[in-house]
Amino acid sequence: MTLSRHRYAVRVDLSERRLTLTRGARVVLRRSVAVGGSGSPTPAGLFFTTILATATDPNGPYGPVAYGLSGFSEVFTEFAGGNGQIAIHGTNAPHLIGQAVSAGCVRMRNEDVVRLAHVAPLGTPVRIVR
């Protein structure tokens, strides 16, 4: 494992349904996202990216890549065989971006999550606000 310092941070505004990646004070990426629905809200708080997974099917429901976050669903203790961990990932339903429709994850257009994955290192802080 290699430790490094960086100035990247992600902010997800649930009410605006917007993700912003900054490096210091400079905005690197700002995109609309889909967030959790009323029955499965995206939890607010300060988290960090724990894993960057590449999908076996880049056209599937999670898109080509997914960042696992250090946070967990407030509703699900298990989801799709996992432990209810929330994530930032792509989608095969880009027409739903901008809506509150996910099971608690933050969904981005596939090209946007790929760009995020090329820039933001693991350990990037992710602040999710209401």
N, CA, C and O atoms as a MOPAC input file, in Angstrom:
PM7 MOZYME 1SCF
protein

 N      0.84700 1    -1.17200 1     0.00000 1
 C      0.00000 1     0.00000 1     0.00000 1
 C      0.89400 1     1.23700 1     0.00000 1
 O      1.92100 1     1.27300 1     0.67800 1
 N      0.49600 1     2.23600 1    -0.75900 1
 C      1.22700 1     3.48800 1    -0.82800 1
 C      0.36000 1     4.60200 1    -0.27000 1
 O     -0.79700 1     4.75800 1    -0.66100 1
 N      0.91800 1     5.36300 1     0.63400 1
 C      0.21400 1     6.52100 1     1.17200 1
 C      0.66300 1     7.76200 1     0.42500 1
 O      1.83600 1     7.90600 1     0.08200 1
 N     -0.27800 1     8.65000 1     0.18000 1
 C      0.05500 1     9.90500 1    -0.49300 1
 C     -0.88700 1    10.99300 1    -0.01100 1
 O     -1.96100 1    10.72200 1     0.52700 1
 N     -0.46500 1    12.21000 1    -0.21600 1
 C     -1.31300 1    13.36200 1     0.10500 1
 C     -1.90600 1    13.90600 1    -1.18200 1
 O     -1.28100 1    13.85900 1    -2.24100 1
 N     -3.09700 1    14.41100 1    -1.07500 1
 C     -3.72900 1    15.06900 1    -2.21900 1
 C     -4.73500 1    16.06700 1    -1.67300 1
 O     -5.04800 1    16.06800 1    -0.48300 1
 N     -5.23100 1    16.90800 1    -2.55200 1
 C     -6.16500 1    17.95300 1    -2.13900 1
 C     -7.55000 1    17.76100 1    -2.75100 1
 O     -8.33800 1    18.70500 1    -2.80500 1
 N     -7.84900 1    16.56200 1    -3.20600 1
 C     -9.15400 1    16.29400 1    -3.81100 1
 C    -10.21900 1    16.08100 1    -2.74000 1
 O     -9.94000 1    15.56500 1    -1.65800 1
 N    -11.42200 1    16.48300 1    -3.05800 1
 C    -12.57900 1    16.24700 1    -2.19000 1
 C    -13.82600 1    16.20300 1    -3.06500 1
 O    -13.91300 1    16.89100 1    -4.08200 1
 N    -14.78200 1    15.38700 1    -2.65600 1
 C    -16.06800 1    15.27500 1    -3.34700 1
 C    -17.14800 1    15.79000 1    -2.40500 1
 O    -17.13000 1    15.51300 1    -1.20600 1
 N    -18.07700 1    16.53500 1    -2.96300 1
 C    -19.26000 1    16.98800 1    -2.21900 1
 C    -20.48100 1    16.58200 1    -3.02600 1
 O    -20.57200 1    16.87400 1    -4.21900 1
 N    -21.41400 1    15.91300 1    -2.37800 1
 C    -22.67300 1    15.53600 1    -3.01000 1
 C    -23.77600 1    16.29300 1    -2.29500 1
 O    -23.97800 1    16.11700 1    -1.09400 1
 N    -24.48000 1    17.12600 1    -3.02200 1
 C    -25.60900 1    17.87200 1    -2.47500 1
 C    -26.87700 1    17.12600 1    -2.87400 1
 O    -27.25400 1    17.09500 1    -4.04500 1
 N    -27.52600 1    16.52700 1    -1.87800 1
 C    -28.70600 1    15.70500 1    -2.15200 1
 C    -29.88200 1    16.54100 1    -2.65400 1
 O    -30.63000 1    16.08600 1    -3.52000 1
 N    -30.05900 1    17.74500 1    -2.13200 1
 C    -31.20300 1    18.55800 1    -2.56500 1
 C    -31.00800 1    19.07200 1    -3.98900 1
 O    -31.97400 1    19.17500 1    -4.74500 1
 N    -29.77200 1    19.39400 1    -4.36200 1
 C    -29.49700 1    19.84600 1    -5.72900 1
 C    -29.23900 1    18.68100 1    -6.67800 1
 O    -29.25500 1    18.83900 1    -7.89900 1
 N    -28.99800 1    17.49200 1    -6.08400 1
 C    -28.65700 1    16.29200 1    -6.86100 1
 C    -27.46700 1    16.58600 1    -7.76200 1
 O    -27.50500 1    16.42400 1    -8.98200 1
 N    -26.38900 1    17.03700 1    -7.07900 1
 C    -25.18900 1    17.44600 1    -7.79000 1
 C    -23.95200 1    16.95600 1    -7.05200 1
 O    -23.86900 1    17.05100 1    -5.82700 1
 N    -22.99600 1    16.43300 1    -7.80400 1
 C    -21.69400 1    16.02800 1    -7.27900 1
 C    -20.65800 1    17.02000 1    -7.77700 1
 O    -20.63800 1    17.37200 1    -8.95700 1
 N    -19.79400 1    17.47000 1    -6.86700 1
 C    -18.72500 1    18.39200 1    -7.21700 1
 C    -17.41000 1    17.82000 1    -6.71200 1
 O    -17.27700 1    17.48400 1    -5.53500 1
 N    -16.44500 1    17.71200 1    -7.61100 1
 C    -15.08600 1    17.30400 1    -7.25700 1
 C    -14.22000 1    18.54300 1    -7.27800 1
 O    -14.20100 1    19.28100 1    -8.26300 1
 N    -13.50000 1    18.77400 1    -6.18300 1
 C    -12.58800 1    19.90700 1    -6.11700 1
 C    -11.17300 1    19.42300 1    -5.85800 1
 O    -10.95700 1    18.33800 1    -5.32000 1
 N    -10.22600 1    20.24100 1    -6.24900 1
 C     -8.82100 1    20.06500 1    -5.88400 1
 C     -8.41600 1    21.37400 1    -5.24900 1
 O     -8.16500 1    22.36100 1    -5.94100 1
 N     -8.35200 1    21.38000 1    -3.92100 1
 C     -8.19400 1    22.63500 1    -3.20200 1
 C     -9.44500 1    23.46400 1    -3.41000 1
 O    -10.55700 1    22.98900 1    -3.17500 1
 N     -9.26900 1    24.70000 1    -3.85000 1
 C    -10.41600 1    25.58300 1    -4.08200 1
 C    -10.94300 1    25.50800 1    -5.51400 1
 O    -11.94900 1    26.14400 1    -5.82700 1
 N    -10.28900 1    24.74900 1    -6.38300 1
 C    -10.65100 1    24.70300 1    -7.79300 1
 C    -11.63200 1    23.56800 1    -8.07500 1
 O    -11.40300 1    22.42700 1    -7.67500 1
 N    -12.73000 1    23.89000 1    -8.77000 1
 C    -13.70100 1    22.87100 1    -9.18700 1
 C    -13.12500 1    22.12800 1   -10.38900 1
 O    -12.78000 1    22.73800 1   -11.40100 1
 N    -13.02600 1    20.81700 1   -10.26700 1
 C    -12.50200 1    19.96200 1   -11.32800 1
 C    -13.64100 1    19.34900 1   -12.13300 1
 O    -13.53400 1    19.19700 1   -13.35000 1
 N    -14.72900 1    18.99900 1   -11.45800 1
 C    -15.85800 1    18.33000 1   -12.10100 1
 C    -17.12100 1    18.67200 1   -11.32800 1
 O    -17.13400 1    18.62100 1   -10.09800 1
 N    -18.17400 1    19.01700 1   -12.04100 1
 C    -19.48300 1    19.26600 1   -11.41700 1
 C    -20.53400 1    18.63300 1   -12.31800 1
 O    -20.67900 1    19.00500 1   -13.48200 1
 N    -21.27200 1    17.66300 1   -11.75800 1
 C    -22.23600 1    16.93300 1   -12.56900 1
 C    -23.52000 1    16.65500 1   -11.79700 1
 O    -23.50900 1    16.54100 1   -10.57100 1
 N    -24.61700 1    16.55000 1   -12.52300 1
 C    -25.88000 1    16.10900 1   -11.94200 1
 C    -25.78100 1    14.61700 1   -11.65800 1
 O    -25.10200 1    13.87800 1   -12.37200 1
 N    -26.47000 1    14.18500 1   -10.60600 1
 C    -26.45900 1    12.78500 1   -10.20600 1
 C    -27.86100 1    12.35900 1    -9.79600 1
 O    -28.73100 1    13.19600 1    -9.55500 1
 N    -28.06800 1    11.06100 1    -9.72000 1
 C    -29.28200 1    10.51100 1    -9.11100 1
 C    -28.91000 1    10.10500 1    -7.69100 1
 O    -27.78600 1     9.67400 1    -7.43500 1
 N    -29.84600 1    10.24300 1    -6.78200 1
 C    -29.61300 1     9.92500 1    -5.36800 1
 C    -30.72000 1     8.99000 1    -4.87400 1
 O    -31.62800 1     8.62700 1    -5.62200 1
 N    -30.62200 1     8.61600 1    -3.61200 1
 C    -31.58400 1     7.69100 1    -3.03600 1
 C    -33.00500 1     8.22600 1    -3.02400 1
 O    -33.24200 1     9.42100 1    -2.85000 1
 N    -33.94100 1     7.31300 1    -3.21300 1
 C    -35.35500 1     7.65900 1    -3.17100 1
 C    -35.84700 1     7.78400 1    -1.73800 1
 O    -35.08200 1     7.57300 1    -0.79800 1
 N    -37.11700 1     8.12400 1    -1.56400 1
 C    -37.66300 1     8.37000 1    -0.22800 1
 C    -37.61500 1     7.13400 1     0.65900 1
 O    -37.45600 1     7.26300 1     1.87300 1
 N    -37.74900 1     5.94400 1     0.09100 1
 C    -37.70900 1     4.72100 1     0.88200 1
 C    -36.30800 1     4.18100 1     1.11500 1
 O    -36.11600 1     3.25800 1     1.90700 1
 N    -35.33800 1     4.75100 1     0.43000 1
 C    -33.94500 1     4.30100 1     0.56200 1
 C    -33.01400 1     5.49000 1     0.36600 1
 O    -32.26300 1     5.53300 1    -0.60900 1
 N    -33.05400 1     6.45700 1     1.28200 1
 C    -32.30500 1     7.70100 1     1.09900 1
 C    -30.79200 1     7.49100 1     1.12700 1
 O    -30.28400 1     6.57800 1     1.77800 1
 N    -30.09900 1     8.34900 1     0.41400 1
 C    -28.64700 1     8.39900 1     0.50000 1
 C    -28.30400 1     9.04400 1     1.83500 1
 O    -28.77400 1    10.14700 1     2.11300 1
 N    -27.49800 1     8.38700 1     2.67300 1
 C    -27.18500 1     8.96700 1     3.98200 1
 C    -26.26500 1    10.17700 1     3.85300 1
 O    -25.35500 1    10.19700 1     3.02500 1
 N    -26.51800 1    11.17500 1     4.68000 1
 C    -25.64800 1    12.34600 1     4.74600 1
 C    -24.51400 1    12.05900 1     5.72100 1
 O    -24.65600 1    11.26000 1     6.64700 1
 N    -23.39600 1    12.71800 1     5.49700 1
 C    -22.26400 1    12.56600 1     6.40600 1
 C    -20.95400 1    12.73400 1     5.67900 1
 O    -20.91900 1    13.04200 1     4.48800 1
 N    -19.87600 1    12.52700 1     6.41000 1
 C    -18.53200 1    12.59900 1     5.85100 1
 C    -17.99400 1    11.18200 1     5.72500 1
 O    -17.86800 1    10.46500 1     6.71800 1
 N    -17.68000 1    10.78500 1     4.50700 1
 C    -17.19700 1     9.45100 1     4.19200 1
 C    -15.90000 1     9.58500 1     3.40500 1
 O    -15.37800 1    10.68800 1     3.24200 1
 N    -15.38100 1     8.46200 1     2.91900 1
 C    -14.23800 1     8.47800 1     2.01600 1
 C    -14.34200 1     7.28500 1     1.07900 1
 O    -15.02400 1     6.30500 1     1.38000 1
 N    -13.66300 1     7.37500 1    -0.05600 1
 C    -13.68000 1     6.27800 1    -1.00900 1
 C    -12.78700 1     5.16100 1    -0.48600 1
 O    -11.66300 1     5.40500 1    -0.04600 1
 N    -13.30200 1     3.92600 1    -0.53900 1
 C    -12.56700 1     2.78200 1     0.01700 1
 C    -12.06500 1     1.82200 1    -1.05000 1
 O    -11.06300 1     1.13700 1    -0.84400 1
 N    -12.74600 1     1.76400 1    -2.18300 1
 C    -12.39800 1     0.82200 1    -3.24000 1
 C    -12.88700 1     1.39500 1    -4.56500 1
 O    -13.89500 1     2.10100 1    -4.61800 1
 N    -12.16500 1     1.08500 1    -5.61800 1
 C    -12.61500 1     1.41800 1    -6.96600 1
 C    -12.73000 1     0.10500 1    -7.71700 1
 O    -11.72300 1    -0.53700 1    -8.01700 1
 N    -13.95200 1    -0.29000 1    -8.01700 1
 C    -14.21500 1    -1.57300 1    -8.66800 1
 C    -14.56500 1    -1.35700 1   -10.13300 1
 O    -15.29300 1    -0.42800 1   -10.48300 1
 N    -14.04200 1    -2.21900 1   -10.97200 1
 C    -14.37100 1    -2.21300 1   -12.39100 1
 C    -15.42200 1    -3.28800 1   -12.63600 1
 O    -15.26500 1    -4.42800 1   -12.19900 1
 N    -16.48200 1    -2.92700 1   -13.32700 1
 C    -17.60200 1    -3.84800 1   -13.56100 1
 C    -17.25900 1    -4.87600 1   -14.63400 1
 O    -16.54200 1    -4.57600 1   -15.58800 1
 N    -17.77000 1    -6.06500 1   -14.47200 1
 C    -17.61700 1    -7.08500 1   -15.51100 1
 C    -18.49000 1    -6.76100 1   -16.71300 1
 O    -18.17100 1    -7.14500 1   -17.83900 1
 N    -19.59100 1    -6.05500 1   -16.47800 1
 C    -20.46400 1    -5.60900 1   -17.55600 1
 C    -20.57300 1    -4.08900 1   -17.48000 1
 O    -21.38600 1    -3.57400 1   -16.71400 1
 N    -19.76500 1    -3.35500 1   -18.26400 1
 C    -19.79100 1    -1.89800 1   -18.18400 1
 C    -21.11900 1    -1.26800 1   -18.59800 1
 O    -21.35300 1    -0.08700 1   -18.34300 1
 N    -21.98500 1    -2.05200 1   -19.23500 1
 C    -23.29900 1    -1.55000 1   -19.62900 1
 C    -24.38600 1    -1.96900 1   -18.64900 1
 O    -25.57100 1    -1.77500 1   -18.92000 1
 N    -23.99800 1    -2.53900 1   -17.51900 1
 C    -24.94400 1    -3.00500 1   -16.51900 1
 C    -25.44400 1    -1.88200 1   -15.62300 1
 O    -25.15000 1    -0.71300 1   -15.87000 1
 N    -26.19400 1    -2.22700 1   -14.59100 1
 C    -26.84100 1    -1.22200 1   -13.74100 1
 C    -25.87400 1    -0.36600 1   -12.92600 1
 O    -26.26100 1     0.70100 1   -12.45000 1
 N    -24.62200 1    -0.80900 1   -12.75400 1
 C    -23.65800 1    -0.04200 1   -11.96800 1
 C    -22.63700 1     0.67900 1   -12.84000 1
 O    -21.70700 1     1.30400 1   -12.33100 1
 N    -22.81400 1     0.58800 1   -14.15000 1
 C    -21.90200 1     1.24900 1   -15.06400 1
 C    -20.53100 1     0.59800 1   -15.08600 1
 O    -20.36600 1    -0.51400 1   -14.58200 1
 N    -19.54400 1     1.27600 1   -15.66400 1
 C    -18.22700 1     0.66700 1   -15.84400 1
 C    -17.37400 1     0.61900 1   -14.58000 1
 O    -16.55000 1    -0.28300 1   -14.42800 1
 N    -17.56100 1     1.58000 1   -13.67000 1
 C    -16.77600 1     1.61700 1   -12.42900 1
 C    -17.64300 1     2.07000 1   -11.26600 1
 O    -18.67000 1     2.72400 1   -11.44600 1
 N    -17.19900 1     1.70300 1   -10.06300 1
 C    -17.91900 1     2.10700 1    -8.84600 1
 C    -16.91000 1     2.35500 1    -7.73300 1
 O    -16.00300 1     1.55400 1    -7.50800 1
 N    -17.08100 1     3.46700 1    -7.04800 1
 C    -16.33700 1     3.74200 1    -5.82000 1
 C    -17.16900 1     3.25000 1    -4.64800 1
 O    -18.29600 1     3.70900 1    -4.46500 1
 N    -16.64700 1     2.33900 1    -3.86000 1
 C    -17.27700 1     2.01600 1    -2.59200 1
 C    -16.94300 1     3.12400 1    -1.60400 1
 O    -15.82600 1     3.64200 1    -1.59400 1
 N    -17.91100 1     3.48400 1    -0.78000 1
 C    -17.69600 1     4.52000 1     0.23500 1
 C    -17.65500 1     3.88800 1     1.62000 1
 O    -18.07400 1     2.74500 1     1.80600 1
 N    -17.15400 1     4.63000 1     2.57000 1
 C    -17.06500 1     4.13700 1     3.94800 1
 C    -18.40300 1     4.18500 1     4.66900 1
 O    -18.48400 1     3.81000 1     5.83900 1
 N    -19.45200 1     4.63800 1     3.99500 1
 C    -20.77900 1     4.73900 1     4.60100 1
 C    -21.68100 1     3.58300 1     4.22300 1
 O    -21.41700 1     2.84200 1     3.27600 1
 N    -22.74200 1     3.44900 1     4.97900 1
 C    -23.69100 1     2.35300 1     4.77600 1
 C    -25.11000 1     2.88700 1     4.75700 1
 O    -25.41400 1     3.92500 1     5.34400 1
 N    -25.96300 1     2.16000 1     4.07500 1
 C    -27.37200 1     2.49900 1     3.98000 1
 C    -27.99600 1     2.57100 1     5.36900 1
 O    -27.63100 1     1.81500 1     6.26900 1
 N    -28.93600 1     3.48600 1     5.52700 1
 C    -29.70700 1     3.57600 1     6.76100 1
 C    -30.90200 1     2.61700 1     6.72500 1
 O    -31.61100 1     2.46100 1     7.71900 1
 N    -31.11700 1     1.97800 1     5.57000 1
 C    -32.27100 1     1.11400 1     5.36900 1
 C    -31.86300 1    -0.34300 1     5.16000 1
 O    -32.45300 1    -1.24600 1     5.75300 1
 N    -30.86300 1    -0.57200 1     4.32300 1
 C    -30.45000 1    -1.93400 1     3.96300 1
 C    -29.24200 1    -2.37900 1     4.77200 1
 O    -28.23700 1    -1.67100 1     4.83400 1
 N    -29.33700 1    -3.53800 1     5.38700 1
 C    -28.15200 1    -4.14500 1     6.00500 1
 C    -27.48900 1    -5.09100 1     5.01600 1
 O    -26.35300 1    -5.52100 1     5.21900 1
 N    -28.21100 1    -5.41200 1     3.94000 1
 C    -27.70200 1    -6.26300 1     2.86400 1
 C    -28.29700 1    -5.74800 1     1.56700 1
 O    -29.46800 1    -5.37100 1     1.51300 1
 N    -27.47100 1    -5.73600 1     0.51100 1
 C    -27.97800 1    -5.31300 1    -0.78500 1
 C    -27.20000 1    -6.04700 1    -1.86400 1
 O    -25.97200 1    -5.96700 1    -1.91200 1
 N    -27.90100 1    -6.75400 1    -2.72200 1
 C    -27.30100 1    -7.48600 1    -3.84800 1
 C    -26.14200 1    -8.36400 1    -3.40700 1
 O    -25.12900 1    -8.45800 1    -4.10100 1
 N    -26.28600 1    -9.00600 1    -2.25600 1
 C    -25.25600 1    -9.90000 1    -1.75400 1
 C    -24.17500 1    -9.21800 1    -0.95400 1
 O    -23.29300 1    -9.88300 1    -0.40900 1
 N    -24.22500 1    -7.89000 1    -0.87200 1
 C    -23.22700 1    -7.12700 1    -0.11600 1
 C    -23.77400 1    -6.69700 1     1.22300 1
 O    -24.85100 1    -7.12800 1     1.63300 1
 N    -23.03400 1    -5.85200 1     1.89900 1
 C    -23.36500 1    -5.46600 1     3.27200 1
 C    -24.08100 1    -4.12600 1     3.40500 1
 O    -24.10400 1    -3.55900 1     4.49800 1
 N    -24.64900 1    -3.61700 1     2.35900 1
 C    -25.37400 1    -2.34700 1     2.44300 1
 C    -24.48600 1    -1.12700 1     2.30100 1
 O    -24.91300 1    -0.01100 1     2.59400 1
 N    -23.24500 1    -1.32900 1     1.85200 1
 C    -22.31600 1    -0.21200 1     1.64100 1
 C    -22.84000 1     0.66900 1     0.51400 1
 O    -23.34400 1     0.16300 1    -0.48900 1
 N    -22.72500 1     1.98500 1     0.67500 1
 C    -23.13800 1     2.90000 1    -0.38600 1
 C    -21.96700 1     3.13100 1    -1.33400 1
 O    -20.81100 1     2.86500 1    -1.00600 1
 N    -22.30100 1     3.63300 1    -2.51400 1
 C    -21.28200 1     3.80400 1    -3.54800 1
 C    -21.61900 1     4.98400 1    -4.45300 1
 O    -22.73700 1     5.49800 1    -4.46100 1
 N    -20.61900 1     5.38400 1    -5.20400 1
 C    -20.79400 1     6.29100 1    -6.33500 1
 C    -20.50200 1     5.43700 1    -7.55500 1
 O    -19.40300 1     4.89800 1    -7.68500 1
 N    -21.47700 1     5.30500 1    -8.45500 1
 C    -21.28300 1     4.42800 1    -9.60500 1
 C    -22.02000 1     4.94700 1   -10.82300 1
 O    -22.80900 1     5.88800 1   -10.74100 1
 N    -21.74700 1     4.31400 1   -11.95500 1
 C    -22.42500 1     4.64700 1   -13.19600 1
 C    -23.82100 1     4.05800 1   -13.21700 1
 O    -24.33200 1     3.60000 1   -12.19400 1
 N    -24.43300 1     4.07400 1   -14.39500 1
 C    -25.81000 1     3.59500 1   -14.52300 1
 C    -26.11000 1     3.19300 1   -15.95500 1
 O    -25.50600 1     3.70900 1   -16.89600 1
 N    -27.03100 1     2.28400 1   -16.11200 1
 C    -27.53200 1     1.95700 1   -17.45300 1
 C    -28.86200 1     2.67600 1   -17.71100 1
 O    -29.56200 1     2.37700 1   -18.67800 1
 N    -29.19500 1     3.61900 1   -16.83900 1
 C    -30.43100 1     4.39900 1   -16.99300 1
 C    -30.10500 1     5.88900 1   -16.83400 1
 O    -30.55200 1     6.52200 1   -15.87800 1
 N    -29.33200 1     6.44800 1   -17.76400 1
 C    -28.92100 1     7.85000 1   -17.61900 1
 C    -30.08900 1     8.83600 1   -17.64000 1
 O    -29.94700 1     9.97100 1   -17.18600 1
 N    -31.23000 1     8.41500 1   -18.15800 1
 C    -32.40400 1     9.29800 1   -18.16900 1
 C    -32.92300 1     9.57900 1   -16.74900 1
 O    -33.73200 1    10.48700 1   -16.55900 1
 N    -32.46400 1     8.80800 1   -15.75500 1
 C    -32.89100 1     9.03300 1   -14.37000 1
 C    -31.96200 1     9.96000 1   -13.59000 1
 O    -32.23200 1    10.28100 1   -12.43300 1
 N    -30.87100 1    10.38900 1   -14.21900 1
 C    -29.96700 1    11.33100 1   -13.55400 1
 C    -30.75200 1    12.60400 1   -13.21300 1
 O    -31.54500 1    13.09900 1   -14.01500 1
 N    -30.51100 1    13.11200 1   -12.01700 1
 C    -31.23200 1    14.29600 1   -11.55000 1
 C    -32.44800 1    13.95800 1   -10.70700 1
 O    -33.13200 1    14.85500 1   -10.21400 1
 N    -32.72300 1    12.66700 1   -10.53700 1
 C    -33.89200 1    12.24800 1    -9.77200 1
 C    -33.48500 1    11.51700 1    -8.48800 1
 O    -32.33600 1    11.09900 1    -8.34500 1
 N    -34.41400 1    11.36900 1    -7.57300 1
 C    -34.21100 1    10.61100 1    -6.33100 1
 C    -34.81700 1     9.22800 1    -6.53200 1
 O    -35.97500 1     8.99000 1    -6.18600 1
 N    -34.02000 1     8.31300 1    -7.09900 1
 C    -34.54700 1     7.01100 1    -7.51200 1
 C    -33.67400 1     5.82400 1    -7.12400 1
 O    -34.08200 1     4.68000 1    -7.32700 1
 N    -32.49300 1     6.05600 1    -6.57500 1
 C    -31.58900 1     4.93000 1    -6.31800 1
 C    -31.92100 1     4.25600 1    -4.98700 1
 O    -32.77600 1     4.71400 1    -4.23000 1
 N    -31.22100 1     3.16300 1    -4.73100 1
 C    -31.38300 1     2.44600 1    -3.46200 1
 C    -30.47400 1     3.03000 1    -2.38000 1
 O    -30.22600 1     2.38900 1    -1.35900 1
 N    -29.98600 1     4.23400 1    -2.60500 1
 C    -29.14000 1     4.91700 1    -1.62600 1
 C    -27.78900 1     5.32800 1    -2.15900 1
 O    -27.09300 1     6.13900 1    -1.54800 1
 N    -27.41100 1     4.76700 1    -3.30300 1
 C    -26.13800 1     5.13400 1    -3.91800 1
 C    -26.27600 1     6.43400 1    -4.70400 1
 O    -27.37800 1     6.93200 1    -4.93300 1
 N    -25.13600 1     6.96000 1    -5.10500 1
 C    -25.07300 1     8.13100 1    -5.97200 1
 C    -24.75900 1     7.61600 1    -7.37300 1
 O    -23.71100 1     7.01100 1    -7.59500 1
 N    -25.65900 1     7.85600 1    -8.30600 1
 C    -25.47500 1     7.39700 1    -9.68400 1
 C    -25.03600 1     8.55600 1   -10.56300 1
 O    -25.56800 1     9.66300 1   -10.47300 1
 N    -24.05600 1     8.28200 1   -11.41200 1
 C    -23.57200 1     9.27500 1   -12.37200 1
 C    -23.69300 1     8.70200 1   -13.78100 1
 O    -23.78800 1     7.48800 1   -13.95600 1
 N    -23.68800 1     9.56900 1   -14.77000 1
 C    -23.57200 1     9.09400 1   -16.14600 1
 C    -22.24600 1     8.34900 1   -16.26100 1
 O    -21.27000 1     8.71700 1   -15.60700 1
 N    -22.20500 1     7.31900 1   -17.07500 1
 C    -21.01900 1     6.48400 1   -17.16900 1
 C    -19.76600 1     7.27400 1   -17.52300 1
 O    -18.71300 1     7.05700 1   -16.92400 1
 N    -19.86200 1     8.17900 1   -18.47800 1
 C    -18.68500 1     8.96000 1   -18.86100 1
 C    -18.20700 1     9.85000 1   -17.70900 1
 O    -17.01300 1    10.12500 1   -17.59200 1
 N    -19.12900 1    10.29500 1   -16.86600 1
 C    -18.75700 1    11.14300 1   -15.72900 1
 C    -18.07000 1    10.35200 1   -14.62500 1
 O    -17.09300 1    10.82800 1   -14.04700 1
 N    -18.56300 1     9.14900 1   -14.32100 1
 C    -17.92600 1     8.35200 1   -13.27000 1
 C    -16.56000 1     7.84900 1   -13.73300 1
 O    -15.65400 1     7.68900 1   -12.91500 1
 N    -16.40100 1     7.59700 1   -15.02900 1
 C    -15.08500 1     7.21800 1   -15.55100 1
 C    -14.11100 1     8.38300 1   -15.39600 1
 O    -12.96300 1     8.18100 1   -15.00000 1
 N    -14.55200 1     9.58200 1   -15.69800 1
 C    -13.68400 1    10.75900 1   -15.52200 1
 C    -13.32100 1    10.92800 1   -14.04800 1
 O    -12.16400 1    11.19500 1   -13.72600 1
 N    -14.29300 1    10.77700 1   -13.15500 1
 C    -14.03100 1    10.86400 1   -11.72400 1
 C    -12.98300 1     9.83700 1   -11.31800 1
 O    -12.07200 1    10.14500 1   -10.54900 1
 N    -13.11200 1     8.61900 1   -11.83300 1
 C    -12.18600 1     7.53500 1   -11.48800 1
 C    -10.76800 1     7.80400 1   -11.98200 1
 O     -9.80400 1     7.32700 1   -11.38300 1
 N    -10.63300 1     8.55500 1   -13.05800 1
 C     -9.30400 1     8.88500 1   -13.57400 1
 C     -8.61700 1     9.97300 1   -12.75400 1
 O     -7.40300 1    10.15500 1   -12.85200 1
 N     -9.39100 1    10.69400 1   -11.94700 1
 C     -8.84300 1    11.84500 1   -11.23400 1
 C     -8.76600 1    11.62000 1    -9.72700 1
 O     -7.71300 1    11.84800 1    -9.13000 1
 N     -9.83900 1    11.18400 1    -9.10700 1
 C     -9.92400 1    11.13000 1    -7.63600 1
 C     -9.30200 1     9.84100 1    -7.10000 1
 O     -9.76800 1     8.75000 1    -7.42800 1
 N     -8.25900 1     9.95200 1    -6.28200 1
 C     -7.61900 1     8.75200 1    -5.73500 1
 C     -8.45100 1     8.12700 1    -4.61600 1
 O     -9.33600 1     8.76800 1    -4.05000 1
 N     -8.15200 1     6.87100 1    -4.30900 1
 C     -8.78600 1     6.23400 1    -3.15200 1
 C     -8.45200 1     7.03000 1    -1.90600 1
 O     -7.37300 1     7.61100 1    -1.79300 1
 N     -9.38300 1     7.04700 1    -0.98200 1
 C     -9.21300 1     7.82900 1     0.23100 1
 C     -9.75100 1     9.24600 1     0.10400 1
 O     -9.69600 1    10.02000 1     1.05900 1
 N    -10.26900 1     9.59000 1    -1.06500 1
 C    -10.82700 1    10.93200 1    -1.25500 1
 C    -12.00800 1    11.12800 1    -0.32000 1
 O    -12.91500 1    10.29700 1    -0.29100 1
 N    -12.01300 1    12.22700 1     0.45200 1
 C    -13.16500 1    12.48300 1     1.30600 1
 C    -14.41000 1    12.80200 1     0.47300 1
 O    -14.33500 1    13.47600 1    -0.55400 1
 N    -15.54700 1    12.30100 1     0.94000 1
 C    -16.82700 1    12.50900 1     0.27200 1
 C    -17.80500 1    13.02000 1     1.31300 1
 O    -18.20800 1    12.28500 1     2.21400 1
 N    -18.18500 1    14.28400 1     1.18500 1
 C    -19.16300 1    14.87900 1     2.10100 1
 C    -20.51000 1    14.89000 1     1.38700 1
 O    -20.65300 1    15.47600 1     0.31300 1
 N    -21.49400 1    14.23300 1     1.99900 1
 C    -22.85100 1    14.19700 1     1.45300 1
 C    -23.72900 1    15.04600 1     2.35700 1
 O    -23.84400 1    14.79700 1     3.55700 1
 N    -24.34900 1    16.06100 1     1.74700 1
 C    -25.17300 1    17.00900 1     2.50500 1
 C    -26.59400 1    17.00300 1     1.98400 1
 O    -26.84100 1    16.71500 1     0.81300 1
 N    -27.53900 1    17.32700 1     2.87900 1
 C    -28.95800 1    17.37500 1     2.50400 1
 C    -29.32500 1    18.70800 1     1.90100 1
 O    -30.47900 1    18.92100 1     1.52900 1

